Structure formats: C-alpha cells, structure tokens
Amino acid sequence: MTTWAELLRQYDAARTTYDDATAEAKALNAPVKALEREIVERAELEELSKLPVVEGLPTFQVLDKTSVKTLDKEAVATWMKKNGMENLLSVNARTLASIIAERMGAGLEVPASVEVSIYQIVSRRK
C-alpha cells in the first residue's frame, strides 16, 4: 500500500501540473476572446444574420448565451413552485439558465430574484 507521504506527493505533483496547464490555457484564451469580441461587434455593425463562409475554414456563427445568477434561492423556489416546476427544484445552474433563457425567448415571466446576463459567443463547426 502507498504511504500517505507518497500519495500526497503524487497528488501535489499532479495538482501542480494541472494548475500550471490551467494558467497556460487562460493565457491562451485571451487572444481568442479578443477576436471573438471583434467578430461579434463587426457582425452587429454590418447587421449580419450569418457569418460569411470562407473556403477551407469551418463554418462560424454568433450565438446568444444566457448566464443566470440566483440572488434569492427561496424566492426562486417559490417562483418555480408557482409555475409548476417543483419537480425541478434541485436543478443545477446550467439547467436554471436554460429554463430562464427559454422563458425569456417565449416572452414569459422570469423571477425577479435572478440576475440575467445575455452575451454572445462565436461557435465553430468543423
């Protein structure tokens, strides 16, 4: 059996490798996000509903994303019960964001106890 010291050394080494890779990935993501902002802004400026297709490249599109931050969990739970969603009370944040985005898209009420942010990303289809 591995000793605690060895097990913890292995974990520390693996975690250090992971943390270093995460920091590097964040640094590599900065130019991607900058170009993404430029593409979104230019598409809006040119009033494009679709991005141009360039031969030899994958297809790209601008997508709307919704981020939801719960401000008052009890108020959200009350709202969900009121709207017949009590079976979803244990939903994770992504599911809640999907529910809110779907309701907003349909013009339905969303709870005042959430903060909604809508942002755009560029999607690449290979």
TORTI-138891 format. One record per residue: z, x, y of N, C-alpha, C in turn. Coordinates in steps of 0.02 Angstrom, whole numbers, padded with zeros to 5 digits, always signed. Example, Ala and Ser with C-alpha at 12.3 -4.5 7.8 and 13.67 -1.06 7.14 Angstrom:
% TORTI-138891
+00390+00660-00284+00390+00615-00225+00390+00660-00165/+00354+00642-00112+00357+00684-00053+00394+00645+00002/
END
This chain:
% TORTI-138891
+00000+00042-00059+00000+00000+00000+00000+00045+00062/-00037+00024+00113-00041+00061+00175+00025+00056+00212/+00046+00111+00242+00108+00110+00280+00096+00074+00346/+00151+00052+00376+00146+00019+00441+00115+00067+00492/+00134+00129+00490+00108+00177+00539+00032+00183+00532/+00008+00187+00471-00065+00194+00461-00101+00130+00480/-00073+00073+00461-00103+00009+00478-00108+00000+00553/-00054+00017+00588-00054+00011+00661-00101+00061+00695/-00106+00122+00667-00154+00171+00693-00226+00146+00685/-00241+00116+00627-00308+00089+00615-00323+00032+00664/-00274-00011+00674-00282-00066+00721-00293-00039+00791/-00253+00009+00811-00259+00038+00878-00328+00068+00889/-00353+00104+00839-00419+00135+00844-00474+00081+00848/-00469+00031+00805-00519-00023+00806-00516-00062+00872/-00456-00075+00896-00449-00112+00959-00475-00072+01018/-00463-00007+01018-00488+00037+01071-00565+00036+01071/-00595+00041+01012-00668+00038+01007-00694-00028+01033/-00661-00083+01014-00680-00149+01038-00674-00155+01113/-00617-00134+01140-00606-00138+01213-00657-00097+01251/-00674-00037+01226-00724+00005+01259-00793-00029+01257/-00811-00059+01200-00875-00093+01194-00878-00154+01240/-00822-00190+01246-00819-00249+01290-00829-00228+01363/-00796-00173+01383-00804-00149+01452-00876-00128+01464/-00907-00095+01416-00977-00074+01423-01023-00135+01428/-01010-00185+01386-01051-00246+01388-01046-00281+01456/-00986-00283+01484-00977-00313+01551-01017-00276+01603/-01017-00209+01599-01055-00169+01647-01130-00181+01638/-01153-00188+01576-01224-00200+01563-01245-00270+01585/-01197-00316+01588-01212-00385+01606-01223-00394+01681/-01198-00349+01722-01204-00356+01795-01276-00362+01818/-01322-00317+01797-01391-00325+01819-01425-00387+01790/-01404-00408+01731-01432-00470+01702-01413-00529+01746/-01350-00534+01766-01327-00589+01808-01361-00587+01877/-01371-00528+01904-01404-00522+01969-01476-00548+01965/-01512-00529+01912-01580-00553+01903-01582-00628+01889/-01533-00651+01852-01528-00723+01839-01520-00762+01904/-01476-00739+01948-01467-00772+02013-01532-00772+02053/-01567-00715+02052-01630-00710+02088-01683-00759+02061/-01687-00764+01994-01734-00810+01963-01718-00883+01981/-01654-00901+01977-01633-00970+01993-01648-00985+02066/-01630-00940+02111-01642-00951+02183-01717-00957+02198/-01757-00914+02168-01830-00916+02180-01860-00980+02152/-01839-01000+02093-01864-01063+02063-01847-01122+02108/-01786-01122+02136-01767-01176+02181-01808-01174+02245/-01817-01114+02273-01855-01106+02334-01927-01129+02326/-01956-01113+02269-02026-01131+02255-02031-01201+02223/-01974-01235+02216-01971-01302+02188-02006-01307+02120/-01993-01257+02078-02022-01256+02011-01980-01298+01963/-02013-01340+01924-01977-01377+01872-01978-01337+01807/-02026-01290+01801-02031-01246+01743-02046-01176+01768/-02021-01126+01732-02037-01057+01750-02105-01040+01722/-02141-00995+01755-02208-00977+01730-02205-00943+01662/-02258-00952+01623-02264-00920+01558-02303-00855+01569/-02275-00800+01545-02307-00735+01553-02326-00710+01483/-02390-00695+01474-02414-00672+01408-02375-00611+01385/-02355-00612+01322-02319-00556+01293-02244-00559+01302/-02219-00608+01340-02147-00617+01351-02124-00682+01319/-02060-00686+01302-02034-00750+01278-02038-00802+01335/-02027-00865+01318-02025-00916+01371-01955-00919+01400/-01951-00935+01464-01888-00938+01500-01882-01006+01533/-01821-01028+01541-01809-01090+01578-01742-01086+01613/-01735-01125+01666-01671-01130+01701-01635-01191+01675/-01573-01181+01654-01532-01235+01626-01471-01246+01669/-01450-01309+01675-01388-01326+01709-01332-01322+01658/-01277-01291+01677-01217-01287+01635-01159-01318+01674/-01113-01347+01637-01055-01379+01667-00992-01345+01643/-00949-01329+01690-00884-01300+01674-00831-01349+01698/-00783-01363+01656-00731-01411+01672-00662-01378+01666/-00622-01384+01718-00554-01358+01717-00507-01418+01721/-00463-01424+01673-00415-01479+01672-00358-01464+01721/-00348-01508+01769-00295-01499+01818-00231-01534+01797/-00237-01589+01760-00179-01627+01738-00193-01655+01668/-00166-01623+01617-00180-01642+01548-00160-01714+01532/-00103-01735+01558-00080-01804+01545-00128-01855+01575/-00153-01840+01635-00200-01886+01667-00266-01889+01629/-00288-01832+01603-00350-01831+01563-00339-01871+01499/-00281-01863+01466-00267-01900+01405-00266-01975+01420/-00235-01996+01475-00233-02067+01494-00304-02093+01506/-00344-02053+01541-00414-02072+01555-00453-02079+01489/-00444-02032+01443-00480-02035+01379-00460-02097+01339/-00395-02114+01339-00372-02174+01304-00403-02236+01336/-00404-02238+01402-00431-02295+01439-00506-02304+01425/-00540-02250+01410-00613-02252+01398-00630-02250+01323/-00582-02266+01280-00595-02272+01209-00608-02206+01173/-00579-02152+01199-00589-02087+01168-00525-02057+01140/-00477-02100+01122-00414-02074+01097-00422-02030+01035/-00475-02042+00996-00487-02001+00936-00509-01931+00954/-00524-01918+01017-00545-01852+01040-00491-01815+01079/-00430-01839+01077-00378-01809+01119-00362-01737+01103/-00382-01713+01045-00369-01643+01029-00432-01600+01038/-00478-01622+01081-00541-01585+01091-00528-01518+01125/-00572-01471+01110-00567-01406+01144-00603-01410+01211/-00599-01357+01250-00626-01357+01318-00701-01369+01319/-00738-01340+01272-00811-01350+01270-00829-01422+01257/-00793-01453+01212-00807-01524+01196-00792-01567+01257/-00736-01553+01290-00720-01591+01351-00774-01581+01403/-00798-01520+01412-00851-01506+01461-00914-01545+01443/-00930-01550+01378-00988-01588+01356-00981-01662+01371/-00921-01688+01358-00908-01759+01372-00916-01773+01446/-00886-01730+01487-00890-01740+01560-00962-01734+01584/-00999-01684+01560-01068-01674+01581-01111-01734+01561/-01100-01759+01501-01138-01817+01477-01125-01878+01520/-01061-01889+01536-01043-01946+01578-01071-01939+01649/-01068-01878+01676-01095-01867+01743-01170-01880+01743/-01205-01857+01691-01277-01867+01686-01295-01941+01681/-01250-01980+01651-01262-02052+01644-01236-02091+01704/-01207-02056+01752-01180-02090+01811-01115-02127+01798/-01079-02108+01746-01016-02140+01729-00957-02104+01760/-00901-02138+01761-00839-02111+01790-00815-02049+01752/-00790-02001+01790-00756-01943+01760-00686-01941+01790/-00638-01913+01754-00570-01914+01780-00562-01870+01841/-00520-01893+01888-00506-01853+01948-00463-01793+01931/-00436-01792+01870-00390-01739+01851-00425-01679+01820/-00491-01675+01830-00528-01615+01810-00568-01589+01869/-00578-01524+01868-00619-01492+01919-00685-01473+01885/-00741-01498+01911-00806-01487+01880-00846-01439+01922/-00874-01388+01888-00920-01341+01921-00985-01344+01883/-01040-01350+01920-01106-01350+01889-01142-01288+01912/-01168-01251+01865-01203-01189+01881-01265-01184+01838/-01309-01138+01855-01371-01132+01818-01376-01063+01786/-01408-01063+01728-01420-01001+01692-01494-00998+01675/-01518-00939+01657-01586-00931+01633-01582-00925+01557/-01620-00965+01523-01622-00963+01450-01686-00929+01428/-01681-00888+01376-01739-00853+01348-01750-00876+01277/-01810-00898+01262-01827-00920+01195-01877-00870+01166/-01857-00834+01115-01901-00783+01084-01950-00814+01036/
END
